[in-house]
Amino acid sequence: MPRVVHFEIPAENPDRAVKFYQTVFDWKIEKWAGPFPYWLVTTGQDNELGINGAIMEKNSFKTTVNTIDVTSVDESLGKILAAGGKIVMPKGPIPGIGYVAYVADTEGNVFGVFQSDMSAK
């Protein structure tokens, strides 16, 4: 069953947001070495309940976005469209990690669908 596996917090000033979440929750936050500005957030130990996420520069997303792990982004996009949802950002690669697309449900809530694939380029 697909589950929420990641969150993204948009920030106008990511450095300020990093400091806020580190101060308030003592989260471990590190800048990602990938192709765009992105700060990985570790909220606890892997053996504890909960998920990890990221802080990103605010762009088209104005609220926190949850990402759901799926077997196939393409299959999920088909189901989302058939159920009345919309594609907000088409499927794209995260090199060496997988594929992600952002969609909106019938109520306008944005979320991501993610497919793990280490061969993604």
Phi and psi restraints in degrees (range 20) as a CNS / XPLOR table:
assign (resid 1 and name C) (resid 2 and name N)
       (resid 2 and name CA) (resid 2 and name C) 1.0 -61.3 20.0 2
assign (resid 2 and name N) (resid 2 and name CA)
       (resid 2 and name C) (resid 3 and name N) 1.0 138.6 20.0 2
assign (resid 2 and name C) (resid 3 and name N)
       (resid 3 and name CA) (resid 3 and name C) 1.0 -130.2 20.0 2
assign (resid 3 and name N) (resid 3 and name CA)
       (resid 3 and name C) (resid 4 and name N) 1.0 155.8 20.0 2
assign (resid 3 and name C) (resid 4 and name N)
       (resid 4 and name CA) (resid 4 and name C) 1.0 -68.3 20.0 2
assign (resid 4 and name N) (resid 4 and name CA)
       (resid 4 and name C) (resid 5 and name N) 1.0 126.5 20.0 2
assign (resid 4 and name C) (resid 5 and name N)
       (resid 5 and name CA) (resid 5 and name C) 1.0 -125.5 20.0 2
assign (resid 5 and name N) (resid 5 and name CA)
       (resid 5 and name C) (resid 6 and name N) 1.0 -4.9 20.0 2
assign (resid 5 and name C) (resid 6 and name N)
       (resid 6 and name CA) (resid 6 and name C) 1.0 -161.1 20.0 2
assign (resid 6 and name N) (resid 6 and name CA)
       (resid 6 and name C) (resid 7 and name N) 1.0 148.3 20.0 2
assign (resid 6 and name C) (resid 7 and name N)
       (resid 7 and name CA) (resid 7 and name C) 1.0 -127.2 20.0 2
assign (resid 7 and name N) (resid 7 and name CA)
       (resid 7 and name C) (resid 8 and name N) 1.0 156.6 20.0 2
assign (resid 7 and name C) (resid 8 and name N)
       (resid 8 and name CA) (resid 8 and name C) 1.0 -132.1 20.0 2
assign (resid 8 and name N) (resid 8 and name CA)
       (resid 8 and name C) (resid 9 and name N) 1.0 128.5 20.0 2
assign (resid 8 and name C) (resid 9 and name N)
       (resid 9 and name CA) (resid 9 and name C) 1.0 -107.3 20.0 2
assign (resid 9 and name N) (resid 9 and name CA)
       (resid 9 and name C) (resid 10 and name N) 1.0 115.8 20.0 2
assign (resid 9 and name C) (resid 10 and name N)
       (resid 10 and name CA) (resid 10 and name C) 1.0 -77.4 20.0 2
assign (resid 10 and name N) (resid 10 and name CA)
       (resid 10 and name C) (resid 11 and name N) 1.0 144.2 20.0 2
assign (resid 10 and name C) (resid 11 and name N)
       (resid 11 and name CA) (resid 11 and name C) 1.0 -142.6 20.0 2
assign (resid 11 and name N) (resid 11 and name CA)
       (resid 11 and name C) (resid 12 and name N) 1.0 134.9 20.0 2
assign (resid 11 and name C) (resid 12 and name N)
       (resid 12 and name CA) (resid 12 and name C) 1.0 -67.4 20.0 2
assign (resid 12 and name N) (resid 12 and name CA)
       (resid 12 and name C) (resid 13 and name N) 1.0 -34.5 20.0 2
assign (resid 12 and name C) (resid 13 and name N)
       (resid 13 and name CA) (resid 13 and name C) 1.0 -129.4 20.0 2
assign (resid 13 and name N) (resid 13 and name CA)
       (resid 13 and name C) (resid 14 and name N) 1.0 89.0 20.0 2
assign (resid 13 and name C) (resid 14 and name N)
       (resid 14 and name CA) (resid 14 and name C) 1.0 -56.0 20.0 2
assign (resid 14 and name N) (resid 14 and name CA)
       (resid 14 and name C) (resid 15 and name N) 1.0 -38.3 20.0 2
assign (resid 14 and name C) (resid 15 and name N)
       (resid 15 and name CA) (resid 15 and name C) 1.0 -61.6 20.0 2
assign (resid 15 and name N) (resid 15 and name CA)
       (resid 15 and name C) (resid 16 and name N) 1.0 -40.2 20.0 2
assign (resid 15 and name C) (resid 16 and name N)
       (resid 16 and name CA) (resid 16 and name C) 1.0 -65.4 20.0 2
assign (resid 16 and name N) (resid 16 and name CA)
       (resid 16 and name C) (resid 17 and name N) 1.0 -41.3 20.0 2
assign (resid 16 and name C) (resid 17 and name N)
       (resid 17 and name CA) (resid 17 and name C) 1.0 -65.6 20.0 2
assign (resid 17 and name N) (resid 17 and name CA)
       (resid 17 and name C) (resid 18 and name N) 1.0 -41.6 20.0 2
assign (resid 17 and name C) (resid 18 and name N)
       (resid 18 and name CA) (resid 18 and name C) 1.0 -56.9 20.0 2
assign (resid 18 and name N) (resid 18 and name CA)
       (resid 18 and name C) (resid 19 and name N) 1.0 -49.0 20.0 2
assign (resid 18 and name C) (resid 19 and name N)
       (resid 19 and name CA) (resid 19 and name C) 1.0 -60.0 20.0 2
assign (resid 19 and name N) (resid 19 and name CA)
       (resid 19 and name C) (resid 20 and name N) 1.0 -42.2 20.0 2
assign (resid 19 and name C) (resid 20 and name N)
       (resid 20 and name CA) (resid 20 and name C) 1.0 -59.0 20.0 2
assign (resid 20 and name N) (resid 20 and name CA)
       (resid 20 and name C) (resid 21 and name N) 1.0 -53.5 20.0 2
assign (resid 20 and name C) (resid 21 and name N)
       (resid 21 and name CA) (resid 21 and name C) 1.0 -69.8 20.0 2
assign (resid 21 and name N) (resid 21 and name CA)
       (resid 21 and name C) (resid 22 and name N) 1.0 -31.4 20.0 2
assign (resid 21 and name C) (resid 22 and name N)
       (resid 22 and name CA) (resid 22 and name C) 1.0 -67.3 20.0 2
assign (resid 22 and name N) (resid 22 and name CA)
       (resid 22 and name C) (resid 23 and name N) 1.0 -41.5 20.0 2
assign (resid 22 and name C) (resid 23 and name N)
       (resid 23 and name CA) (resid 23 and name C) 1.0 -69.1 20.0 2
assign (resid 23 and name N) (resid 23 and name CA)
       (resid 23 and name C) (resid 24 and name N) 1.0 -45.6 20.0 2
assign (resid 23 and name C) (resid 24 and name N)
       (resid 24 and name CA) (resid 24 and name C) 1.0 -75.0 20.0 2
assign (resid 24 and name N) (resid 24 and name CA)
       (resid 24 and name C) (resid 25 and name N) 1.0 -45.4 20.0 2
assign (resid 24 and name C) (resid 25 and name N)
       (resid 25 and name CA) (resid 25 and name C) 1.0 -114.0 20.0 2
assign (resid 25 and name N) (resid 25 and name CA)
       (resid 25 and name C) (resid 26 and name N) 1.0 -4.3 20.0 2
assign (resid 25 and name C) (resid 26 and name N)
       (resid 26 and name CA) (resid 26 and name C) 1.0 61.0 20.0 2
assign (resid 26 and name N) (resid 26 and name CA)
       (resid 26 and name C) (resid 27 and name N) 1.0 32.0 20.0 2
assign (resid 26 and name C) (resid 27 and name N)
       (resid 27 and name CA) (resid 27 and name C) 1.0 -71.7 20.0 2
assign (resid 27 and name N) (resid 27 and name CA)
       (resid 27 and name C) (resid 28 and name N) 1.0 148.2 20.0 2
assign (resid 27 and name C) (resid 28 and name N)
       (resid 28 and name CA) (resid 28 and name C) 1.0 -86.9 20.0 2
assign (resid 28 and name N) (resid 28 and name CA)
       (resid 28 and name C) (resid 29 and name N) 1.0 122.4 20.0 2
assign (resid 28 and name C) (resid 29 and name N)
       (resid 29 and name CA) (resid 29 and name C) 1.0 -131.0 20.0 2
assign (resid 29 and name N) (resid 29 and name CA)
       (resid 29 and name C) (resid 30 and name N) 1.0 126.5 20.0 2
assign (resid 29 and name C) (resid 30 and name N)
       (resid 30 and name CA) (resid 30 and name C) 1.0 -132.1 20.0 2
assign (resid 30 and name N) (resid 30 and name CA)
       (resid 30 and name C) (resid 31 and name N) 1.0 139.6 20.0 2
assign (resid 30 and name C) (resid 31 and name N)
       (resid 31 and name CA) (resid 31 and name C) 1.0 -68.3 20.0 2
assign (resid 31 and name N) (resid 31 and name CA)
       (resid 31 and name C) (resid 32 and name N) 1.0 131.8 20.0 2
assign (resid 31 and name C) (resid 32 and name N)
       (resid 32 and name CA) (resid 32 and name C) 1.0 -74.4 20.0 2
assign (resid 32 and name N) (resid 32 and name CA)
       (resid 32 and name C) (resid 33 and name N) 1.0 144.9 20.0 2
assign (resid 32 and name C) (resid 33 and name N)
       (resid 33 and name CA) (resid 33 and name C) 1.0 -89.6 20.0 2
assign (resid 33 and name N) (resid 33 and name CA)
       (resid 33 and name C) (resid 34 and name N) 1.0 14.0 20.0 2
assign (resid 33 and name C) (resid 34 and name N)
       (resid 34 and name CA) (resid 34 and name C) 1.0 -78.0 20.0 2
assign (resid 34 and name N) (resid 34 and name CA)
       (resid 34 and name C) (resid 35 and name N) 1.0 -172.0 20.0 2
assign (resid 34 and name C) (resid 35 and name N)
       (resid 35 and name CA) (resid 35 and name C) 1.0 -77.9 20.0 2
assign (resid 35 and name N) (resid 35 and name CA)
       (resid 35 and name C) (resid 36 and name N) 1.0 -2.2 20.0 2
assign (resid 35 and name C) (resid 36 and name N)
       (resid 36 and name CA) (resid 36 and name C) 1.0 -142.6 20.0 2
assign (resid 36 and name N) (resid 36 and name CA)
       (resid 36 and name C) (resid 37 and name N) 1.0 158.6 20.0 2
assign (resid 36 and name C) (resid 37 and name N)
       (resid 37 and name CA) (resid 37 and name C) 1.0 -64.1 20.0 2
assign (resid 37 and name N) (resid 37 and name CA)
       (resid 37 and name C) (resid 38 and name N) 1.0 122.3 20.0 2
assign (resid 37 and name C) (resid 38 and name N)
       (resid 38 and name CA) (resid 38 and name C) 1.0 -162.0 20.0 2
assign (resid 38 and name N) (resid 38 and name CA)
       (resid 38 and name C) (resid 39 and name N) 1.0 131.5 20.0 2
assign (resid 38 and name C) (resid 39 and name N)
       (resid 39 and name CA) (resid 39 and name C) 1.0 -115.7 20.0 2
assign (resid 39 and name N) (resid 39 and name CA)
       (resid 39 and name C) (resid 40 and name N) 1.0 118.6 20.0 2
assign (resid 39 and name C) (resid 40 and name N)
       (resid 40 and name CA) (resid 40 and name C) 1.0 -78.8 20.0 2
assign (resid 40 and name N) (resid 40 and name CA)
       (resid 40 and name C) (resid 41 and name N) 1.0 133.8 20.0 2
assign (resid 40 and name C) (resid 41 and name N)
       (resid 41 and name CA) (resid 41 and name C) 1.0 -114.2 20.0 2
assign (resid 41 and name N) (resid 41 and name CA)
       (resid 41 and name C) (resid 42 and name N) 1.0 123.0 20.0 2
assign (resid 41 and name C) (resid 42 and name N)
       (resid 42 and name CA) (resid 42 and name C) 1.0 -106.1 20.0 2
assign (resid 42 and name N) (resid 42 and name CA)
       (resid 42 and name C) (resid 43 and name N) 1.0 118.8 20.0 2
assign (resid 42 and name C) (resid 43 and name N)
       (resid 43 and name CA) (resid 43 and name C) 1.0 -96.7 20.0 2
assign (resid 43 and name N) (resid 43 and name CA)
       (resid 43 and name C) (resid 44 and name N) 1.0 -8.5 20.0 2
assign (resid 43 and name C) (resid 44 and name N)
       (resid 44 and name CA) (resid 44 and name C) 1.0 177.3 20.0 2
assign (resid 44 and name N) (resid 44 and name CA)
       (resid 44 and name C) (resid 45 and name N) 1.0 -174.7 20.0 2
assign (resid 44 and name C) (resid 45 and name N)
       (resid 45 and name CA) (resid 45 and name C) 1.0 -74.1 20.0 2
assign (resid 45 and name N) (resid 45 and name CA)
       (resid 45 and name C) (resid 46 and name N) 1.0 151.4 20.0 2
assign (resid 45 and name C) (resid 46 and name N)
       (resid 46 and name CA) (resid 46 and name C) 1.0 -61.1 20.0 2
assign (resid 46 and name N) (resid 46 and name CA)
       (resid 46 and name C) (resid 47 and name N) 1.0 -26.6 20.0 2
assign (resid 46 and name C) (resid 47 and name N)
       (resid 47 and name CA) (resid 47 and name C) 1.0 -87.5 20.0 2
assign (resid 47 and name N) (resid 47 and name CA)
       (resid 47 and name C) (resid 48 and name N) 1.0 3.8 20.0 2
assign (resid 47 and name C) (resid 48 and name N)
       (resid 48 and name CA) (resid 48 and name C) 1.0 -101.3 20.0 2
assign (resid 48 and name N) (resid 48 and name CA)
       (resid 48 and name C) (resid 49 and name N) 1.0 154.9 20.0 2
assign (resid 48 and name C) (resid 49 and name N)
       (resid 49 and name CA) (resid 49 and name C) 1.0 -64.7 20.0 2
assign (resid 49 and name N) (resid 49 and name CA)
       (resid 49 and name C) (resid 50 and name N) 1.0 146.7 20.0 2
assign (resid 49 and name C) (resid 50 and name N)
       (resid 50 and name CA) (resid 50 and name C) 1.0 126.7 20.0 2
assign (resid 50 and name N) (resid 50 and name CA)
       (resid 50 and name C) (resid 51 and name N) 1.0 175.3 20.0 2
assign (resid 50 and name C) (resid 51 and name N)
       (resid 51 and name CA) (resid 51 and name C) 1.0 -129.7 20.0 2
assign (resid 51 and name N) (resid 51 and name CA)
       (resid 51 and name C) (resid 52 and name N) 1.0 161.0 20.0 2
assign (resid 51 and name C) (resid 52 and name N)
       (resid 52 and name CA) (resid 52 and name C) 1.0 -102.2 20.0 2
assign (resid 52 and name N) (resid 52 and name CA)
       (resid 52 and name C) (resid 53 and name N) 1.0 173.2 20.0 2
assign (resid 52 and name C) (resid 53 and name N)
       (resid 53 and name CA) (resid 53 and name C) 1.0 -160.2 20.0 2
assign (resid 53 and name N) (resid 53 and name CA)
       (resid 53 and name C) (resid 54 and name N) 1.0 -144.8 20.0 2
assign (resid 53 and name C) (resid 54 and name N)
       (resid 54 and name CA) (resid 54 and name C) 1.0 -158.8 20.0 2
assign (resid 54 and name N) (resid 54 and name CA)
       (resid 54 and name C) (resid 55 and name N) 1.0 161.2 20.0 2
assign (resid 54 and name C) (resid 55 and name N)
       (resid 55 and name CA) (resid 55 and name C) 1.0 -114.2 20.0 2
assign (resid 55 and name N) (resid 55 and name CA)
       (resid 55 and name C) (resid 56 and name N) 1.0 135.0 20.0 2
assign (resid 55 and name C) (resid 56 and name N)
       (resid 56 and name CA) (resid 56 and name C) 1.0 -134.7 20.0 2
assign (resid 56 and name N) (resid 56 and name CA)
       (resid 56 and name C) (resid 57 and name N) 1.0 161.6 20.0 2
assign (resid 56 and name C) (resid 57 and name N)
       (resid 57 and name CA) (resid 57 and name C) 1.0 -64.5 20.0 2
assign (resid 57 and name N) (resid 57 and name CA)
       (resid 57 and name C) (resid 58 and name N) 1.0 137.6 20.0 2
assign (resid 57 and name C) (resid 58 and name N)
       (resid 58 and name CA) (resid 58 and name C) 1.0 -67.4 20.0 2
assign (resid 58 and name N) (resid 58 and name CA)
       (resid 58 and name C) (resid 59 and name N) 1.0 127.4 20.0 2
assign (resid 58 and name C) (resid 59 and name N)
       (resid 59 and name CA) (resid 59 and name C) 1.0 -131.8 20.0 2
assign (resid 59 and name N) (resid 59 and name CA)
       (resid 59 and name C) (resid 60 and name N) 1.0 -115.4 20.0 2
assign (resid 59 and name C) (resid 60 and name N)
       (resid 60 and name CA) (resid 60 and name C) 1.0 -77.4 20.0 2
assign (resid 60 and name N) (resid 60 and name CA)
       (resid 60 and name C) (resid 61 and name N) 1.0 -14.2 20.0 2
assign (resid 60 and name C) (resid 61 and name N)
       (resid 61 and name CA) (resid 61 and name C) 1.0 -97.0 20.0 2
assign (resid 61 and name N) (resid 61 and name CA)
       (resid 61 and name C) (resid 62 and name N) 1.0 123.9 20.0 2
assign (resid 61 and name C) (resid 62 and name N)
       (resid 62 and name CA) (resid 62 and name C) 1.0 -104.5 20.0 2
assign (resid 62 and name N) (resid 62 and name CA)
       (resid 62 and name C) (resid 63 and name N) 1.0 -10.2 20.0 2
assign (resid 62 and name C) (resid 63 and name N)
       (resid 63 and name CA) (resid 63 and name C) 1.0 -130.2 20.0 2
assign (resid 63 and name N) (resid 63 and name CA)
       (resid 63 and name C) (resid 64 and name N) 1.0 167.5 20.0 2
assign (resid 63 and name C) (resid 64 and name N)
       (resid 64 and name CA) (resid 64 and name C) 1.0 -58.7 20.0 2
assign (resid 64 and name N) (resid 64 and name CA)
       (resid 64 and name C) (resid 65 and name N) 1.0 138.1 20.0 2
assign (resid 64 and name C) (resid 65 and name N)
       (resid 65 and name CA) (resid 65 and name C) 1.0 -116.6 20.0 2
assign (resid 65 and name N) (resid 65 and name CA)
       (resid 65 and name C) (resid 66 and name N) 1.0 128.3 20.0 2
assign (resid 65 and name C) (resid 66 and name N)
       (resid 66 and name CA) (resid 66 and name C) 1.0 -95.3 20.0 2
assign (resid 66 and name N) (resid 66 and name CA)
       (resid 66 and name C) (resid 67 and name N) 1.0 144.6 20.0 2
assign (resid 66 and name C) (resid 67 and name N)
       (resid 67 and name CA) (resid 67 and name C) 1.0 -117.5 20.0 2
assign (resid 67 and name N) (resid 67 and name CA)
       (resid 67 and name C) (resid 68 and name N) 1.0 135.3 20.0 2
assign (resid 67 and name C) (resid 68 and name N)
       (resid 68 and name CA) (resid 68 and name C) 1.0 -108.7 20.0 2
assign (resid 68 and name N) (resid 68 and name CA)
       (resid 68 and name C) (resid 69 and name N) 1.0 130.7 20.0 2
assign (resid 68 and name C) (resid 69 and name N)
       (resid 69 and name CA) (resid 69 and name C) 1.0 -75.7 20.0 2
assign (resid 69 and name N) (resid 69 and name CA)
       (resid 69 and name C) (resid 70 and name N) 1.0 126.8 20.0 2
assign (resid 69 and name C) (resid 70 and name N)
       (resid 70 and name CA) (resid 70 and name C) 1.0 -130.4 20.0 2
assign (resid 70 and name N) (resid 70 and name CA)
       (resid 70 and name C) (resid 71 and name N) 1.0 161.7 20.0 2
assign (resid 70 and name C) (resid 71 and name N)
       (resid 71 and name CA) (resid 71 and name C) 1.0 -72.0 20.0 2
assign (resid 71 and name N) (resid 71 and name CA)
       (resid 71 and name C) (resid 72 and name N) 1.0 -38.5 20.0 2
assign (resid 71 and name C) (resid 72 and name N)
       (resid 72 and name CA) (resid 72 and name C) 1.0 -143.8 20.0 2
assign (resid 72 and name N) (resid 72 and name CA)
       (resid 72 and name C) (resid 73 and name N) 1.0 119.8 20.0 2
assign (resid 72 and name C) (resid 73 and name N)
       (resid 73 and name CA) (resid 73 and name C) 1.0 -62.2 20.0 2
assign (resid 73 and name N) (resid 73 and name CA)
       (resid 73 and name C) (resid 74 and name N) 1.0 -43.8 20.0 2
assign (resid 73 and name C) (resid 74 and name N)
       (resid 74 and name CA) (resid 74 and name C) 1.0 -59.7 20.0 2
assign (resid 74 and name N) (resid 74 and name CA)
       (resid 74 and name C) (resid 75 and name N) 1.0 -46.1 20.0 2
assign (resid 74 and name C) (resid 75 and name N)
       (resid 75 and name CA) (resid 75 and name C) 1.0 -63.2 20.0 2
assign (resid 75 and name N) (resid 75 and name CA)
       (resid 75 and name C) (resid 76 and name N) 1.0 -42.3 20.0 2
assign (resid 75 and name C) (resid 76 and name N)
       (resid 76 and name CA) (resid 76 and name C) 1.0 -64.1 20.0 2
assign (resid 76 and name N) (resid 76 and name CA)
       (resid 76 and name C) (resid 77 and name N) 1.0 -40.6 20.0 2
assign (resid 76 and name C) (resid 77 and name N)
       (resid 77 and name CA) (resid 77 and name C) 1.0 -61.5 20.0 2
assign (resid 77 and name N) (resid 77 and name CA)
       (resid 77 and name C) (resid 78 and name N) 1.0 -39.8 20.0 2
assign (resid 77 and name C) (resid 78 and name N)
       (resid 78 and name CA) (resid 78 and name C) 1.0 -60.4 20.0 2
assign (resid 78 and name N) (resid 78 and name CA)
       (resid 78 and name C) (resid 79 and name N) 1.0 -45.0 20.0 2
assign (resid 78 and name C) (resid 79 and name N)
       (resid 79 and name CA) (resid 79 and name C) 1.0 -66.2 20.0 2
assign (resid 79 and name N) (resid 79 and name CA)
       (resid 79 and name C) (resid 80 and name N) 1.0 -40.1 20.0 2
assign (resid 79 and name C) (resid 80 and name N)
       (resid 80 and name CA) (resid 80 and name C) 1.0 -63.2 20.0 2
assign (resid 80 and name N) (resid 80 and name CA)
       (resid 80 and name C) (resid 81 and name N) 1.0 -46.7 20.0 2
assign (resid 80 and name C) (resid 81 and name N)
       (resid 81 and name CA) (resid 81 and name C) 1.0 -63.9 20.0 2
assign (resid 81 and name N) (resid 81 and name CA)
       (resid 81 and name C) (resid 82 and name N) 1.0 -42.5 20.0 2
assign (resid 81 and name C) (resid 82 and name N)
       (resid 82 and name CA) (resid 82 and name C) 1.0 -63.9 20.0 2
assign (resid 82 and name N) (resid 82 and name CA)
       (resid 82 and name C) (resid 83 and name N) 1.0 -28.6 20.0 2
assign (resid 82 and name C) (resid 83 and name N)
       (resid 83 and name CA) (resid 83 and name C) 1.0 -89.0 20.0 2
assign (resid 83 and name N) (resid 83 and name CA)
       (resid 83 and name C) (resid 84 and name N) 1.0 1.4 20.0 2
assign (resid 83 and name C) (resid 84 and name N)
       (resid 84 and name CA) (resid 84 and name C) 1.0 102.6 20.0 2
assign (resid 84 and name N) (resid 84 and name CA)
       (resid 84 and name C) (resid 85 and name N) 1.0 4.5 20.0 2
assign (resid 84 and name C) (resid 85 and name N)
       (resid 85 and name CA) (resid 85 and name C) 1.0 -81.9 20.0 2
assign (resid 85 and name N) (resid 85 and name CA)
       (resid 85 and name C) (resid 86 and name N) 1.0 177.4 20.0 2
assign (resid 85 and name C) (resid 86 and name N)
       (resid 86 and name CA) (resid 86 and name C) 1.0 -133.4 20.0 2
assign (resid 86 and name N) (resid 86 and name CA)
       (resid 86 and name C) (resid 87 and name N) 1.0 151.1 20.0 2
assign (resid 86 and name C) (resid 87 and name N)
       (resid 87 and name CA) (resid 87 and name C) 1.0 -87.2 20.0 2
assign (resid 87 and name N) (resid 87 and name CA)
       (resid 87 and name C) (resid 88 and name N) 1.0 123.8 20.0 2
assign (resid 87 and name C) (resid 88 and name N)
       (resid 88 and name CA) (resid 88 and name C) 1.0 -93.8 20.0 2
assign (resid 88 and name N) (resid 88 and name CA)
       (resid 88 and name C) (resid 89 and name N) 1.0 -42.3 20.0 2
assign (resid 88 and name C) (resid 89 and name N)
       (resid 89 and name CA) (resid 89 and name C) 1.0 -139.1 20.0 2
assign (resid 89 and name N) (resid 89 and name CA)
       (resid 89 and name C) (resid 90 and name N) 1.0 121.5 20.0 2
assign (resid 89 and name C) (resid 90 and name N)
       (resid 90 and name CA) (resid 90 and name C) 1.0 -64.7 20.0 2
assign (resid 90 and name N) (resid 90 and name CA)
       (resid 90 and name C) (resid 91 and name N) 1.0 165.8 20.0 2
assign (resid 90 and name C) (resid 91 and name N)
       (resid 91 and name CA) (resid 91 and name C) 1.0 -53.4 20.0 2
assign (resid 91 and name N) (resid 91 and name CA)
       (resid 91 and name C) (resid 92 and name N) 1.0 133.4 20.0 2
assign (resid 91 and name C) (resid 92 and name N)
       (resid 92 and name CA) (resid 92 and name C) 1.0 -145.7 20.0 2
assign (resid 92 and name N) (resid 92 and name CA)
       (resid 92 and name C) (resid 93 and name N) 1.0 158.6 20.0 2
assign (resid 92 and name C) (resid 93 and name N)
       (resid 93 and name CA) (resid 93 and name C) 1.0 -83.5 20.0 2
assign (resid 93 and name N) (resid 93 and name CA)
       (resid 93 and name C) (resid 94 and name N) 1.0 149.7 20.0 2
assign (resid 93 and name C) (resid 94 and name N)
       (resid 94 and name CA) (resid 94 and name C) 1.0 -114.8 20.0 2
assign (resid 94 and name N) (resid 94 and name CA)
       (resid 94 and name C) (resid 95 and name N) 1.0 101.2 20.0 2
assign (resid 94 and name C) (resid 95 and name N)
       (resid 95 and name CA) (resid 95 and name C) 1.0 -50.1 20.0 2
assign (resid 95 and name N) (resid 95 and name CA)
       (resid 95 and name C) (resid 96 and name N) 1.0 127.5 20.0 2
assign (resid 95 and name C) (resid 96 and name N)
       (resid 96 and name CA) (resid 96 and name C) 1.0 76.1 20.0 2
assign (resid 96 and name N) (resid 96 and name CA)
       (resid 96 and name C) (resid 97 and name N) 1.0 2.0 20.0 2
assign (resid 96 and name C) (resid 97 and name N)
       (resid 97 and name CA) (resid 97 and name C) 1.0 -122.6 20.0 2
assign (resid 97 and name N) (resid 97 and name CA)
       (resid 97 and name C) (resid 98 and name N) 1.0 -50.1 20.0 2
assign (resid 97 and name C) (resid 98 and name N)
       (resid 98 and name CA) (resid 98 and name C) 1.0 161.2 20.0 2
assign (resid 98 and name N) (resid 98 and name CA)
       (resid 98 and name C) (resid 99 and name N) 1.0 -152.6 20.0 2
assign (resid 98 and name C) (resid 99 and name N)
       (resid 99 and name CA) (resid 99 and name C) 1.0 -128.9 20.0 2
assign (resid 99 and name N) (resid 99 and name CA)
       (resid 99 and name C) (resid 100 and name N) 1.0 146.8 20.0 2
assign (resid 99 and name C) (resid 100 and name N)
       (resid 100 and name CA) (resid 100 and name C) 1.0 -140.8 20.0 2
assign (resid 100 and name N) (resid 100 and name CA)
       (resid 100 and name C) (resid 101 and name N) 1.0 147.6 20.0 2
assign (resid 100 and name C) (resid 101 and name N)
       (resid 101 and name CA) (resid 101 and name C) 1.0 -138.0 20.0 2
assign (resid 101 and name N) (resid 101 and name CA)
       (resid 101 and name C) (resid 102 and name N) 1.0 152.7 20.0 2
assign (resid 101 and name C) (resid 102 and name N)
       (resid 102 and name CA) (resid 102 and name C) 1.0 -114.4 20.0 2
assign (resid 102 and name N) (resid 102 and name CA)
       (resid 102 and name C) (resid 103 and name N) 1.0 137.1 20.0 2
assign (resid 102 and name C) (resid 103 and name N)
       (resid 103 and name CA) (resid 103 and name C) 1.0 -135.9 20.0 2
assign (resid 103 and name N) (resid 103 and name CA)
       (resid 103 and name C) (resid 104 and name N) 1.0 168.7 20.0 2
assign (resid 103 and name C) (resid 104 and name N)
       (resid 104 and name CA) (resid 104 and name C) 1.0 -122.9 20.0 2
assign (resid 104 and name N) (resid 104 and name CA)
       (resid 104 and name C) (resid 105 and name N) 1.0 141.6 20.0 2
assign (resid 104 and name C) (resid 105 and name N)
       (resid 105 and name CA) (resid 105 and name C) 1.0 -80.7 20.0 2
assign (resid 105 and name N) (resid 105 and name CA)
       (resid 105 and name C) (resid 106 and name N) 1.0 -174.2 20.0 2
assign (resid 105 and name C) (resid 106 and name N)
       (resid 106 and name CA) (resid 106 and name C) 1.0 -66.4 20.0 2
assign (resid 106 and name N) (resid 106 and name CA)
       (resid 106 and name C) (resid 107 and name N) 1.0 -14.6 20.0 2
assign (resid 106 and name C) (resid 107 and name N)
       (resid 107 and name CA) (resid 107 and name C) 1.0 -101.9 20.0 2
assign (resid 107 and name N) (resid 107 and name CA)
       (resid 107 and name C) (resid 108 and name N) 1.0 2.8 20.0 2
assign (resid 107 and name C) (resid 108 and name N)
       (resid 108 and name CA) (resid 108 and name C) 1.0 88.4 20.0 2
assign (resid 108 and name N) (resid 108 and name CA)
       (resid 108 and name C) (resid 109 and name N) 1.0 5.2 20.0 2
assign (resid 108 and name C) (resid 109 and name N)
       (resid 109 and name CA) (resid 109 and name C) 1.0 -76.7 20.0 2
assign (resid 109 and name N) (resid 109 and name CA)
       (resid 109 and name C) (resid 110 and name N) 1.0 127.8 20.0 2
assign (resid 109 and name C) (resid 110 and name N)
       (resid 110 and name CA) (resid 110 and name C) 1.0 -91.2 20.0 2
assign (resid 110 and name N) (resid 110 and name CA)
       (resid 110 and name C) (resid 111 and name N) 1.0 138.1 20.0 2
assign (resid 110 and name C) (resid 111 and name N)
       (resid 111 and name CA) (resid 111 and name C) 1.0 -149.1 20.0 2
assign (resid 111 and name N) (resid 111 and name CA)
       (resid 111 and name C) (resid 112 and name N) 1.0 163.8 20.0 2
assign (resid 111 and name C) (resid 112 and name N)
       (resid 112 and name CA) (resid 112 and name C) 1.0 -104.6 20.0 2
assign (resid 112 and name N) (resid 112 and name CA)
       (resid 112 and name C) (resid 113 and name N) 1.0 153.4 20.0 2
assign (resid 112 and name C) (resid 113 and name N)
       (resid 113 and name CA) (resid 113 and name C) 1.0 -121.4 20.0 2
assign (resid 113 and name N) (resid 113 and name CA)
       (resid 113 and name C) (resid 114 and name N) 1.0 131.9 20.0 2
assign (resid 113 and name C) (resid 114 and name N)
       (resid 114 and name CA) (resid 114 and name C) 1.0 -126.4 20.0 2
assign (resid 114 and name N) (resid 114 and name CA)
       (resid 114 and name C) (resid 115 and name N) 1.0 135.1 20.0 2
assign (resid 114 and name C) (resid 115 and name N)
       (resid 115 and name CA) (resid 115 and name C) 1.0 -120.5 20.0 2
assign (resid 115 and name N) (resid 115 and name CA)
       (resid 115 and name C) (resid 116 and name N) 1.0 120.1 20.0 2
assign (resid 115 and name C) (resid 116 and name N)
       (resid 116 and name CA) (resid 116 and name C) 1.0 -70.6 20.0 2
assign (resid 116 and name N) (resid 116 and name CA)
       (resid 116 and name C) (resid 117 and name N) 1.0 132.3 20.0 2
assign (resid 116 and name C) (resid 117 and name N)
       (resid 117 and name CA) (resid 117 and name C) 1.0 -164.3 20.0 2
assign (resid 117 and name N) (resid 117 and name CA)
       (resid 117 and name C) (resid 118 and name N) 1.0 101.0 20.0 2
assign (resid 117 and name C) (resid 118 and name N)
       (resid 118 and name CA) (resid 118 and name C) 1.0 -62.8 20.0 2
assign (resid 118 and name N) (resid 118 and name CA)
       (resid 118 and name C) (resid 119 and name N) 1.0 -16.6 20.0 2
assign (resid 118 and name C) (resid 119 and name N)
       (resid 119 and name CA) (resid 119 and name C) 1.0 -88.9 20.0 2
assign (resid 119 and name N) (resid 119 and name CA)
       (resid 119 and name C) (resid 120 and name N) 1.0 1.8 20.0 2
assign (resid 119 and name C) (resid 120 and name N)
       (resid 120 and name CA) (resid 120 and name C) 1.0 -59.7 20.0 2
assign (resid 120 and name N) (resid 120 and name CA)
       (resid 120 and name C) (resid 121 and name N) 1.0 138.1 20.0 2
